Amino acid sequence: MLLRKNDLLDTEIGEDKESGFNLLNTEPSSSFNKNGFNHNEDVSNEFGEEKFISNYHEIARGNQEKILIVLHGVLGGTESPQLKDIIIYNSQIENRFFDQIICINNKGINDTPLSQPKPYYAGSYEDTKEIIDHVIETHPNCQIYLMGISMGALIFSLLLIHYPDIKNIVAFSSVSNPFSLKYSHACFTYIEAKFMIYILQNRMLSQPILQTKFSYDKTIGINNIKKFDEEFTVNIHNHSSLEDYLEMTSISSRIAQIKYYSLFINAEDDKLSPINRIDQNQFQENKYTSLIKTTYGFHVTFWEGILPKR
């Protein structure tokens, strides 16, 4: 059994004949076996420029019929506990629903190397489109199910809005979608913002190639996410202004444009994804979308009570 650098599971399901799954190595220099995908792939766009697509990690495999593609949030990746739960549950049910589970590791996550000074961000839906295109090319008859977590849900939503006719996509599950980063900016406390910026500095901004376009020192002393996006995200991704970036990545008034069967799950007490800030009638008016709104759950975790339980 091949395990990646941060072992996702502590159970022996990798070569279990009954589960049919393999956990595969995610070292940047490694490739999957002959039936899998290469870990890193460089593609050229129509202008001949090198474009490093997001890494994807094939963490479970079966007969390649029904494929679940999971996209992490700001701080996620293949080490996310949610992914562990998904794989274990899918492997333990009597008739596995998904034959294969693929997790996308976005640019800069889990030591994903950057070939150009542009890490992932909320507008990275084109990267996910290239991965889905590759999956369809190698598995033309597959049924694809998408699951986005937090910012990953926002990125997948943008993908579905901009590409309404990807025939292999069957359904989309959105967990703790922020809908608009403008609302999220206002929700971070000072401590939460400092923690988030610290993580981003260490997981992303420390990559040497970014220093060719952006000085790491510019983020020192920033204590709110809005200012971070204004100083870093806007400039590194060539947006004309913070307003341009926020408008481009917002889906808060664009639910009607989603033409895939989609389930949105949000908690009312999730201040990072404030569901009550958007018009929820949009979900009812669109025959393709449904909204499940829980009273408690906060962001992604869905815990509640003084002694929290899931």
N, C-alpha and C positions, 0 to 999 in steps of 0.2 A: 504494500500500500504506500502510495506517495503522499506525503503530507506537506503542506505549505509551511512557510516560515513561522507564522502564528497559527498553530494547529486549531482548526475550527471546532473539532469535536474531540471529546475525551472518551468516546465509545468506539468499539471495533466494528464499524459498519463499512469501512473502506473496501474490503474484499469479501464481504459477506455475500455468499451466493444467492441468498434469498432477497437481499435488498437490491443487489445489482449495482451498487454505487462504488465509485472510486473518488477519493480525494486526491487532487493533483497539485503538483508543485507550482508555486507562483514566483519563484525567483526570476528576476527580470531577464537573466541570461538563458533561462530554460525554455524548452518547448514541451508541449503535451505529447502524448504518444501518437502513433500514426493515425489513430481515429479521432484525435482531439484537435484543438486549435492551437496555433502559435500564441504565446503569451503576449508578445509585442508585435505589432504590425505597423509598418510605415506605408502610407498611401500618398499619392499625389493628387491634388485637386486639379481642376481644369486649367489653372494657370501654371501648372508644373511646379508649384511650391510644395515643399515637404510638409506634411501634416501628420502629427503623431496622434493616432486615435487612442481613446481611452483603453486601458487594459481590461480584458475580461478574463474571468477565472471560472473554468468549468469545474464545478465542485461536486457534481453528481451526474451520473450517466446511466442511461438505460437504452431503450430501443429508439430513441430520438423521434418520438411522435409528438408528445405534448411537452413543451419546453417553457419553463418559468424563468424569466429574466428579471433579476432584482437589482435595483439601483439604490445605493446608500444615500445618506444625508450628508451634511457638511462634514461631520466627523466620523463617518462610518467607514465602510470597506468590508473586505471579506472576514474581518474579525468580529463583526457586529453580532451581539448575542441574538438578535432577532433572526439572523440567518441560521444560526445553530438550531433554534427552535423549529424553523421551517423544515430543515433537512431531516431532523430527528422525527418530527411528526409525519412527514411525507414517507419516510422509510418504514415507519412502524404500523401505519394503517394497512388493513388487509389487502386492498387493491390500490397501490400507489396512484395518485392522480397525475403527478408529473413524472415523466420518464427521465427528464434531465433538468437540472437547475443550474443556471449560469448567473454569476454575480459580476457586475461591472465594477472594476476598480478605476475610478476616474483619475485623470491626470494629476499627479502629485500625491495621491493617496497610497499609503503602504509602500513608500519608497519607489513608487512608479516614476521612472526617470522622465525628465522633460527634454525633448529635442528642440524646443523653442520656448521662449519666455512667456508661455501662456498656460497657467494651471486651469483646472476645472473651475466653473462657477455656475450660477443659476441659469445662465444662458447657454449651457453646453449641450443643447439638444441635438446639434448636428453630429457630435461625436457618437451619441447613442444611436443615431440613425445609421451611421456607417457600420456599427457593430450588428444591428438588426439586419441590415442588408447582407452582411457576411453570413450570418446565421441562416438566412433564407437561401442564400446562394448554395451553401453546403448542405442544407436540409430543406429542399424546395417544397416538400409536402408537410412540413411541420405545422403544428398549431402553437402560436406564441401567446403566452399570458404575461403581462407586465405587472410588476409590483414596485412601486416607488415609495420610499420612506423619507419623510420630511422634505428636504430640498430635492431629493431624488424624485419624489412625487411631483414636485413643481416642474422639474426638467422633463419628465415623461409627459406631463400635461401639455407643455409647450410643443413637444414632439408631435403629439396627436393632433394638436390644433394646426400645426404647419404642414403635416403630412396626413391628410384624412383618408388616404386610399391604400394603406399597406395591407394587402389582402390576407396575409398570414396571421395578423394580430386578431385574437378572439376577444380578449377582455383585458381590462386594466383595473388594478386595485391600488388606491391611493391612501396612504396612512399618514396622518398629521401633516397634510399639505398646507404650506403657509399662504398660498394663493397670491399674496402680494407682500414683497419684502418691505414695502413702505410701512405696513402695519407691524411687521416683526421688529423693525428698527426701534420702534417706540416702546417695545415690551421688555427689552433687556435691562436688568438692573446693572449698577456699576460693577459689582463683583462678577456677574454673569458675563458681561461684555469683556472685562479684562481676562477672564478665563478663556473665552472663545478666541480672543485675539492672540493670546499666548499660544494656544493650540495651533492656530493657523500659522503663526510665525515659525513654530518648530516643525510642523508637518509639511509646510508648503514653501514659505518664504525663504527658508534656509537653503533651498536648492541653488547652487552657484549660478546656473544659467539665468535665473531671475535677476541677478545683480547687474546683468548687462542692460536691463531696461528699467529697473526699479531699485532704489536703495532701501535695504532692510531698515536702516536707521529712521526712515520716514514714519515707520509705524510705532516707534518707541514713544511712549507717553500718550498714545491714543487710548481713550477709555470708553468709547462707544462705537457700536457697529456701523452706524450711519457715517461717522467720520472715517472709519476704516475703509468702507466702500468708496467714499468720496476720494480718498487719497490713493488707494491701491486698485480696487476693482475697476473703477471707471477708467483709470489711466492704462492699466495693463491690458485691458480688453478694448481699448480705443472707442469708448463711448464718448459722446460729445458733452455729456453732463450726467450728474447723478440722476436727474429726472428722466433722462433718456434711458439710462440703465434700468430704473425702476419700472418705467412704462413697458419696456421691451420684455421684461421677465414677469409681468403681472398677468394673472389669468382671472382676477377677481370679478371681472365683468364679461368674461369670454367663455363661460361654461357652455353656452349654446353652440359654440363652434366645435365641440368634441363630438365626433361621430362614431365612436367606439363604445361598446358597453363598458361602463365605468362605475366603480363603487368607491365613494369617498368616505373615509372614516376619520372623524375628528372629535375631540373632546371639548366641551364648553369651557373647561378650566385650563385649556392649553393657551397660555398667553403668547407663546411663540407662533402659534397658528390660530389667530383669533377668528374662529368661524362665524361668530356673531357680527363681525364687521362687514360681511358681504351679504348680498341679496340671495337668500337661500331658495327663493322661488325659482331661480334659474335651474336648479336640479330637478324640480318637478315639471318644469316646462319643456325640458329636453328629454325625449323618450329614451335616450341612451345613458342617462346618468341617474344615479341614486345616491343619497346621502344618509349615512348613519351617524347620528350625533349623540355621544354619551355625555352624561352630566359630569362625570369624573374621568380622569385618565391622564391628564396633563399631556406632555409631548412624547408621543411614540410609546411610552411605557405602559399606560393604562393600568395604573395602580390606584387604589383608593383605601381610605380608612386610616385611623390613628396608628394601628398596626397594619401597614399596607399589605394588601393581598391583590393578586392579579386576577 
